[in-house]
Amino acid sequence: MLCEIFIYTSGLLYSPESSRTNNRMSGNGEASLFEVNIRYVGGLLSAYYLTGEELFKNKAVELGEKLLPAFNTPTGIPRGVINLGSGTSWSWGWASAGSSILAEFGTLHLEFVHLTELSNDPVYKEKVMSIRKLLNKIEKPHGLYPNFLSPVSGNWVQHHVSIGGLGDSFYEYLIKSYLMSDKTDEDAKTTYYNAMEAIEANLVQKSPGGLTYMAEWRGGILDHKMGHLACFSGGMIGIGADDGAPEKRQHYLDLAAEITHTCHESYARSTTKLGPEAFRFDSGAEATATRLSDRYYILRPEVIESYMYMWRLTHDPKYRDWGWEAVEALEQHCRVESGFSGIRDVYTATVSHDNMQQSFFLSETLKYLYLLFSDDDLLPFEDWVFNTEAHPLPVIRKSCLQDDATEEKTVSD
Ligand code: DMJ
Protein backbone atom coordinates (compact mmCIF):
# COMPACT_ATOMS: atom_id res chain seq x y z
CA MET A 1 0.00 0.00 0.00
CA LEU A 2 2.66 2.51 1.00
CA CYS A 3 4.67 2.00 -2.23
CA GLU A 4 1.50 2.54 -4.25
CA ILE A 5 0.98 5.81 -2.45
CA PHE A 6 4.49 6.88 -3.40
CA ILE A 7 3.57 6.18 -7.02
CA TYR A 8 0.49 8.33 -6.62
CA THR A 9 2.37 11.32 -5.22
CA SER A 10 4.90 13.38 -7.12
CA GLY A 11 7.95 11.61 -5.67
CA LEU A 12 9.50 14.79 -4.30
CA LEU A 13 12.34 13.82 -2.02
CA TYR A 14 11.89 15.13 1.48
CA SER A 15 15.14 16.25 3.05
CA PRO A 16 15.35 15.96 6.82
CA GLU A 17 18.31 18.32 6.93
CA SER A 18 16.56 21.10 5.07
CA SER A 19 13.59 20.62 7.33
CA ARG A 20 15.67 20.81 10.48
CA THR A 21 17.42 24.04 9.48
CA ASN A 22 14.34 25.61 7.99
CA ASN A 23 11.92 25.66 10.87
CA ARG A 24 8.76 27.28 9.75
CA MET A 25 6.71 26.41 12.83
CA SER A 26 7.05 28.83 15.65
CA GLY A 27 5.30 29.69 18.89
CA ASN A 28 5.65 28.86 22.51
CA GLY A 29 2.65 26.62 23.05
CA GLU A 30 2.87 24.10 25.82
CA ALA A 31 1.44 20.83 24.70
CA SER A 32 1.00 17.20 25.55
CA LEU A 33 3.45 15.11 23.53
CA PHE A 34 0.85 12.32 23.38
CA GLU A 35 -2.09 14.47 22.30
CA VAL A 36 -0.07 16.37 19.68
CA ASN A 37 1.12 13.07 18.30
CA ILE A 38 -2.19 11.18 18.15
CA ARG A 39 -4.33 14.12 17.08
CA TYR A 40 -2.12 16.37 14.92
CA VAL A 41 0.76 14.21 13.67
CA GLY A 42 -1.68 11.32 13.16
CA GLY A 43 -4.21 13.62 11.47
CA LEU A 44 -1.62 15.16 9.15
CA LEU A 45 -0.23 11.75 8.21
CA SER A 46 -3.72 10.49 7.38
CA ALA A 47 -4.49 13.61 5.40
CA TYR A 48 -1.33 13.00 3.39
CA TYR A 49 -2.05 9.33 2.73
CA LEU A 50 -5.65 10.01 1.77
CA THR A 51 -4.94 12.96 -0.53
CA GLY A 52 -1.31 12.69 -1.64
CA GLU A 53 -0.87 16.41 -0.83
CA GLU A 54 2.79 17.08 0.01
CA LEU A 55 1.82 19.89 2.36
CA PHE A 56 0.39 17.43 4.88
CA LYS A 57 3.49 15.24 4.77
CA ASN A 58 5.81 18.20 5.27
CA LYS A 59 3.77 19.56 8.16
CA ALA A 60 3.62 16.15 9.83
CA VAL A 61 7.40 15.83 9.70
CA GLU A 62 7.91 19.44 10.78
CA LEU A 63 5.67 18.90 13.78
CA GLY A 64 7.28 15.53 14.58
CA GLU A 65 10.64 17.26 14.70
CA LYS A 66 9.26 19.75 17.22
CA LEU A 67 8.47 16.86 19.53
CA LEU A 68 11.96 15.36 19.55
CA PRO A 69 13.39 17.41 22.47
CA ALA A 70 10.93 15.66 24.82
CA PHE A 71 13.07 12.52 24.41
CA ASN A 72 16.19 14.20 25.81
CA THR A 73 16.08 12.36 29.14
CA PRO A 74 18.63 10.01 30.75
CA THR A 75 16.60 6.97 29.59
CA GLY A 76 15.14 8.22 26.30
CA ILE A 77 11.66 7.86 27.80
CA PRO A 78 10.03 11.16 26.83
CA ARG A 79 8.44 13.55 29.27
CA GLY A 80 4.72 14.24 28.91
CA VAL A 81 4.62 18.00 28.31
CA ILE A 82 6.68 20.06 25.89
CA ASN A 83 7.02 23.72 25.02
CA LEU A 84 6.98 23.56 21.23
CA GLY A 85 8.90 26.83 20.93
CA SER A 86 11.78 26.28 23.33
CA GLY A 87 11.80 22.48 23.33
CA THR A 88 11.77 22.42 27.14
CA SER A 89 9.89 19.44 28.48
CA TRP A 90 8.62 18.34 31.86
CA SER A 91 6.35 15.79 33.50
CA TRP A 92 2.71 16.33 34.33
CA GLY A 93 2.31 17.87 37.80
CA TRP A 94 -0.20 15.17 38.73
CA ALA A 95 2.01 12.23 37.70
CA SER A 96 3.70 10.54 40.64
CA ALA A 97 7.25 11.69 41.29
CA GLY A 98 7.91 13.22 37.89
CA SER A 99 7.02 10.06 36.04
CA SER A 100 5.98 9.55 32.43
CA ILE A 101 2.72 7.76 31.59
CA LEU A 102 2.63 4.36 29.89
CA ALA A 103 -0.30 5.24 27.60
CA GLU A 104 1.53 8.42 26.55
CA PHE A 105 5.10 7.29 25.81
CA GLY A 106 3.69 3.96 24.61
CA THR A 107 1.45 5.60 22.00
CA LEU A 108 3.95 7.08 19.57
CA HIS A 109 5.11 4.07 17.61
CA LEU A 110 2.71 4.07 14.63
CA GLU A 111 3.13 7.73 13.83
CA PHE A 112 6.89 7.82 14.41
CA VAL A 113 7.51 4.82 12.13
CA HIS A 114 5.57 6.65 9.40
CA LEU A 115 7.55 9.84 10.02
CA THR A 116 10.75 7.91 9.36
CA GLU A 117 9.26 6.28 6.26
CA LEU A 118 8.21 9.64 4.84
CA SER A 119 11.22 11.72 5.82
CA ASN A 120 13.96 9.11 5.28
CA ASP A 121 15.19 10.28 8.67
CA PRO A 122 15.78 7.32 11.04
CA VAL A 123 15.55 9.49 14.15
CA TYR A 124 11.81 9.01 14.72
CA LYS A 125 11.92 5.26 14.57
CA GLU A 126 15.06 5.20 16.73
CA LYS A 127 13.27 7.17 19.45
CA VAL A 128 10.36 4.74 19.69
CA MET A 129 12.58 1.69 19.38
CA SER A 130 14.59 2.84 22.38
CA ILE A 131 11.37 3.08 24.43
CA ARG A 132 10.55 -0.47 23.44
CA LYS A 133 14.06 -1.67 24.28
CA LEU A 134 13.86 -0.26 27.78
CA LEU A 135 10.39 -1.73 28.38
CA ASN A 136 11.59 -5.13 27.18
CA LYS A 137 14.54 -4.99 29.55
CA ILE A 138 12.99 -3.94 32.85
CA GLU A 139 11.27 -6.31 35.20
CA LYS A 140 7.48 -6.42 35.03
CA PRO A 141 5.48 -7.32 38.16
CA HIS A 142 3.63 -10.54 37.22
CA GLY A 143 4.36 -9.68 33.59
CA LEU A 144 2.23 -6.51 33.93
CA TYR A 145 3.11 -2.98 32.81
CA PRO A 146 2.46 -0.37 35.51
CA ASN A 147 1.23 3.03 34.35
CA PHE A 148 3.99 5.26 35.75
CA LEU A 149 7.69 5.10 34.82
CA SER A 150 10.51 7.45 35.77
CA PRO A 151 12.17 8.95 32.66
CA VAL A 152 15.27 9.50 34.82
CA SER A 153 15.85 6.09 36.42
CA GLY A 154 13.83 3.92 34.04
CA ASN A 155 12.06 2.27 37.00
CA TRP A 156 8.34 1.89 37.58
CA VAL A 157 7.15 4.54 40.02
CA GLN A 158 4.08 2.77 41.41
CA HIS A 159 2.25 -0.43 40.67
CA HIS A 160 -1.07 0.71 39.22
CA VAL A 161 -2.02 -1.31 36.13
CA SER A 162 -4.98 -0.51 33.94
CA ILE A 163 -6.15 -1.37 30.47
CA GLY A 164 -8.24 1.81 30.71
CA GLY A 165 -6.94 5.34 31.33
CA LEU A 166 -3.14 5.73 31.70
CA GLY A 167 -2.40 2.32 30.17
CA ASP A 168 -4.87 1.67 27.32
CA SER A 169 -3.29 2.67 24.02
CA PHE A 170 0.13 1.21 24.93
CA TYR A 171 -1.40 -2.27 24.41
CA GLU A 172 -3.29 -1.08 21.33
CA TYR A 173 -0.07 0.16 19.70
CA LEU A 174 1.70 -3.16 20.26
CA ILE A 175 -0.72 -5.19 18.17
CA LYS A 176 -1.20 -2.37 15.68
CA SER A 177 2.58 -1.98 15.24
CA TYR A 178 2.67 -5.63 14.27
CA LEU A 179 -0.26 -5.28 11.86
CA MET A 180 1.03 -2.01 10.37
CA SER A 181 4.41 -3.63 9.67
CA ASP A 182 2.70 -6.19 7.40
CA LYS A 183 3.14 -8.65 10.26
CA THR A 184 6.93 -8.36 10.29
CA ASP A 185 7.37 -6.68 13.70
CA GLU A 186 7.63 -9.93 15.65
CA ASP A 187 8.90 -8.18 18.74
CA ALA A 188 5.70 -6.09 19.00
CA LYS A 189 3.64 -9.22 18.48
CA THR A 190 5.41 -11.20 21.22
CA THR A 191 5.19 -8.29 23.64
CA TYR A 192 1.47 -7.91 22.93
CA TYR A 193 0.59 -11.56 23.51
CA ASN A 194 2.73 -11.76 26.66
CA ALA A 195 1.02 -8.64 27.99
CA MET A 196 -2.37 -10.13 27.15
CA GLU A 197 -1.53 -13.30 29.07
CA ALA A 198 -0.58 -11.28 32.13
CA ILE A 199 -3.75 -9.20 31.81
CA GLU A 200 -5.89 -12.30 31.56
CA ALA A 201 -4.20 -13.91 34.52
CA ASN A 202 -4.46 -10.85 36.76
CA LEU A 203 -7.13 -8.40 35.55
CA VAL A 204 -9.89 -10.23 33.67
CA GLN A 205 -12.82 -11.05 35.96
CA LYS A 206 -16.32 -12.45 35.71
CA SER A 207 -19.09 -10.75 37.73
CA PRO A 208 -21.67 -12.73 39.74
CA GLY A 209 -24.14 -11.88 36.96
CA GLY A 210 -21.84 -13.39 34.34
CA LEU A 211 -20.32 -10.24 32.83
CA THR A 212 -16.65 -10.38 31.84
CA TYR A 213 -14.71 -7.23 32.71
CA MET A 214 -11.17 -5.89 33.16
CA ALA A 215 -10.48 -4.79 36.71
CA GLU A 216 -7.66 -2.41 37.67
CA TRP A 217 -4.70 -3.70 39.65
CA ARG A 218 -3.06 -1.73 42.46
CA GLY A 219 0.00 -3.53 43.77
CA GLY A 220 -1.81 -6.87 43.69
CA ILE A 221 -5.17 -5.60 44.94
CA LEU A 222 -8.03 -5.50 42.45
CA ASP A 223 -10.25 -2.47 42.02
CA HIS A 224 -13.43 -3.86 40.42
CA LYS A 225 -13.97 -0.90 38.18
CA MET A 226 -13.90 -0.60 34.40
CA GLY A 227 -13.50 2.78 32.75
CA HIS A 228 -15.28 3.68 29.52
CA LEU A 229 -11.77 4.05 28.08
CA ALA A 230 -11.09 0.34 28.72
CA CYS A 231 -13.96 -0.58 26.39
CA PHE A 232 -11.69 -0.12 23.36
CA SER A 233 -10.16 -3.47 24.39
CA GLY A 234 -13.00 -5.52 22.86
CA GLY A 235 -11.94 -4.34 19.40
CA MET A 236 -8.25 -4.66 20.17
CA ILE A 237 -8.52 -8.24 21.39
CA GLY A 238 -10.65 -9.00 18.33
CA ILE A 239 -8.11 -7.72 15.80
CA GLY A 240 -5.35 -9.54 17.69
CA ALA A 241 -7.18 -12.88 17.67
CA ASP A 242 -5.82 -14.16 14.37
CA ASP A 243 -2.11 -13.89 14.99
CA GLY A 244 -1.51 -15.47 18.39
CA ALA A 245 -1.31 -19.19 19.04
CA PRO A 246 -3.85 -20.86 16.67
CA GLU A 247 -5.55 -22.70 19.53
CA LYS A 248 -6.20 -19.35 21.23
CA ARG A 249 -7.91 -17.70 18.24
CA GLN A 250 -11.44 -18.64 19.32
CA HIS A 251 -10.59 -17.86 22.93
CA TYR A 252 -9.59 -14.29 22.00
CA LEU A 253 -12.65 -13.83 19.79
CA ASP A 254 -14.86 -14.97 22.66
CA LEU A 255 -13.10 -12.69 25.12
CA ALA A 256 -13.43 -9.75 22.70
CA ALA A 257 -17.16 -10.47 22.32
CA GLU A 258 -17.66 -10.80 26.09
CA ILE A 259 -15.92 -7.50 26.85
CA THR A 260 -17.90 -5.75 24.11
CA HIS A 261 -21.10 -7.24 25.52
CA THR A 262 -20.24 -5.94 29.01
CA CYS A 263 -19.56 -2.47 27.61
CA HIS A 264 -22.91 -2.56 25.80
CA GLU A 265 -24.53 -3.49 29.12
CA SER A 266 -23.05 -0.33 30.67
CA TYR A 267 -25.04 1.61 28.05
CA ALA A 268 -28.18 -0.56 28.19
CA ARG A 269 -28.44 -0.23 31.99
CA SER A 270 -28.50 3.57 31.95
CA THR A 271 -31.54 5.78 31.53
CA THR A 272 -30.15 7.59 28.49
CA LYS A 273 -28.71 4.41 26.88
CA LEU A 274 -25.31 6.08 26.92
CA GLY A 275 -22.53 4.70 29.12
CA PRO A 276 -20.94 6.31 32.19
CA GLU A 277 -17.27 7.31 32.43
CA ALA A 278 -16.63 4.33 34.73
CA PHE A 279 -18.75 1.44 35.94
CA ARG A 280 -18.26 -0.99 38.77
CA PHE A 281 -18.69 -4.58 39.79
CA ASP A 282 -18.76 -4.37 43.57
CA SER A 283 -21.29 -3.80 46.34
CA GLY A 284 -23.94 -5.39 44.15
CA ALA A 285 -23.21 -3.20 41.13
CA GLU A 286 -23.00 -4.81 37.69
CA ALA A 287 -21.78 -2.50 34.91
CA THR A 288 -23.25 0.62 36.51
CA ALA A 289 -21.61 3.72 37.99
CA THR A 290 -21.90 3.85 41.75
CA ARG A 291 -20.20 7.19 42.27
CA LEU A 292 -21.73 10.51 41.24
CA SER A 293 -18.40 11.58 39.77
CA ASP A 294 -18.43 8.65 37.29
CA ARG A 295 -21.89 9.25 35.81
CA TYR A 296 -20.96 11.58 32.96
CA TYR A 297 -20.57 10.84 29.22
CA ILE A 298 -18.32 13.11 27.13
CA LEU A 299 -19.07 11.67 23.67
CA ARG A 300 -16.34 9.06 24.00
CA PRO A 301 -15.86 6.53 21.19
CA GLU A 302 -14.48 3.35 22.80
CA VAL A 303 -17.68 1.30 23.05
CA ILE A 304 -18.71 2.14 19.48
CA GLU A 305 -15.11 1.48 18.38
CA SER A 306 -15.41 -2.09 19.65
CA TYR A 307 -18.81 -2.52 17.93
CA MET A 308 -17.18 -1.50 14.65
CA TYR A 309 -14.26 -3.92 14.98
CA MET A 310 -16.50 -6.76 16.12
CA TRP A 311 -18.91 -6.13 13.25
CA ARG A 312 -16.09 -6.33 10.70
CA LEU A 313 -14.70 -9.47 12.34
CA THR A 314 -17.94 -11.40 12.85
CA HIS A 315 -20.74 -9.71 10.86
CA ASP A 316 -23.02 -10.44 13.77
CA PRO A 317 -25.90 -7.95 13.24
CA LYS A 318 -26.15 -7.25 16.96
CA TYR A 319 -23.15 -4.92 16.67
CA ARG A 320 -24.96 -2.75 14.12
CA ASP A 321 -28.09 -2.83 16.31
CA TRP A 322 -26.06 -1.69 19.30
CA GLY A 323 -24.41 1.04 17.20
CA TRP A 324 -27.84 2.25 16.10
CA GLU A 325 -29.03 2.38 19.72
CA ALA A 326 -26.07 4.68 20.40
CA VAL A 327 -26.92 6.87 17.38
CA GLU A 328 -30.47 7.29 18.67
CA ALA A 329 -29.29 8.06 22.19
CA LEU A 330 -26.77 10.61 20.87
CA GLU A 331 -29.51 12.26 18.81
CA GLN A 332 -31.91 12.33 21.70
CA HIS A 333 -29.65 13.43 24.53
CA CYS A 334 -26.51 15.02 23.11
CA ARG A 335 -27.62 16.96 20.04
CA VAL A 336 -27.75 20.68 20.68
CA GLU A 337 -28.29 23.65 18.42
CA SER A 338 -24.69 23.96 17.30
CA GLY A 339 -23.48 20.36 17.41
CA PHE A 340 -23.28 17.67 20.07
CA SER A 341 -22.55 18.01 23.76
CA GLY A 342 -21.46 15.70 26.55
CA ILE A 343 -23.93 15.09 29.38
CA ARG A 344 -23.36 15.19 33.13
CA ASP A 345 -25.39 12.15 34.19
CA VAL A 346 -26.35 9.22 31.99
CA TYR A 347 -28.85 8.03 34.61
CA THR A 348 -31.04 11.14 34.44
CA ALA A 349 -33.67 11.48 31.71
CA THR A 350 -33.65 15.28 31.80
CA VAL A 351 -30.06 15.76 30.73
CA SER A 352 -27.70 18.51 31.72
CA HIS A 353 -25.21 19.32 28.92
CA ASP A 354 -21.57 20.02 29.66
CA ASN A 355 -21.44 22.46 26.71
CA MET A 356 -18.44 20.72 25.16
CA GLN A 357 -18.00 18.82 21.89
CA GLN A 358 -14.71 16.97 22.30
CA SER A 359 -12.65 16.72 19.11
CA PHE A 360 -12.61 12.92 19.34
CA PHE A 361 -16.38 12.97 18.70
CA LEU A 362 -15.70 13.83 15.05
CA SER A 363 -12.41 12.01 14.59
CA GLU A 364 -13.46 8.81 16.39
CA THR A 365 -17.06 8.43 17.54
CA LEU A 366 -18.71 9.49 14.28
CA LYS A 367 -16.01 7.88 12.13
CA TYR A 368 -16.42 4.51 13.85
CA LEU A 369 -20.19 4.79 13.46
CA TYR A 370 -19.76 5.57 9.77
CA LEU A 371 -17.44 2.58 9.35
CA LEU A 372 -19.84 0.35 11.30
CA PHE A 373 -22.51 0.98 8.67
CA SER A 374 -20.14 0.90 5.66
CA ASP A 375 -18.91 -1.98 3.53
CA ASP A 376 -15.74 -3.74 4.64
CA ASP A 377 -13.81 -2.47 1.63
CA LEU A 378 -13.91 1.08 2.94
CA LEU A 379 -10.46 1.41 4.56
CA PRO A 380 -10.06 -2.39 4.69
CA PHE A 381 -8.18 -3.79 7.69
CA GLU A 382 -5.71 -5.58 5.39
CA ASP A 383 -4.44 -2.22 4.17
CA TRP A 384 -5.02 0.23 7.00
CA VAL A 385 -4.66 0.51 10.77
CA PHE A 386 -6.32 3.29 12.76
CA ASN A 387 -4.21 5.23 15.18
CA THR A 388 -5.69 5.70 18.64
CA GLU A 389 -7.49 8.84 17.47
CA ALA A 390 -8.96 6.88 14.52
CA HIS A 391 -6.73 8.47 11.90
CA PRO A 392 -6.08 5.79 9.26
CA LEU A 393 -2.47 4.91 8.48
CA PRO A 394 -1.50 2.52 5.68
CA VAL A 395 0.12 -0.83 6.31
CA ILE A 396 3.77 -0.61 5.26
CA ARG A 397 4.29 -3.54 2.93
CA LYS A 398 7.24 -5.85 3.59
CA SER A 399 8.73 -4.92 0.24
CA CYS A 400 8.58 -1.22 1.14
CA LEU A 401 9.92 -1.34 4.69
CA GLN A 402 13.12 0.61 5.04
CA ASP A 403 15.23 -0.49 7.92
CA ASP A 404 17.73 2.28 7.60
CA ALA A 405 15.32 4.67 5.94
CA THR A 406 17.87 5.98 3.51
CA GLU A 407 16.22 5.49 0.14
CA GLU A 408 13.22 7.19 -1.39
CA LYS A 409 11.00 4.58 -3.02
CA THR A 410 10.47 5.00 -6.73
CA VAL A 411 7.86 3.94 -9.22
CA SER A 412 9.82 0.78 -10.01
CA ASP A 413 9.26 -0.41 -6.43
C1 DMJ B 1 -8.92 9.46 22.53
O1 DMJ B 1 -8.26 10.67 22.58
C2 DMJ B 1 -7.94 8.36 22.26
O2 DMJ B 1 -8.64 7.24 21.82
C3 DMJ B 1 -7.11 7.98 23.44
O3 DMJ B 1 -6.28 6.88 23.19
C4 DMJ B 1 -7.96 7.70 24.65
N1 DMJ B 1 -9.34 8.01 24.42
C5 DMJ B 1 -9.65 9.27 23.85
C6 DMJ B 1 -11.13 9.46 23.65
O4 DMJ B 1 -11.91 8.91 24.65
Residues whose N, C-alpha, C, O or C-beta is under 5 A from the ligand:
A	BS01	DMJ	S169 R300 P301 F360 T388 E389
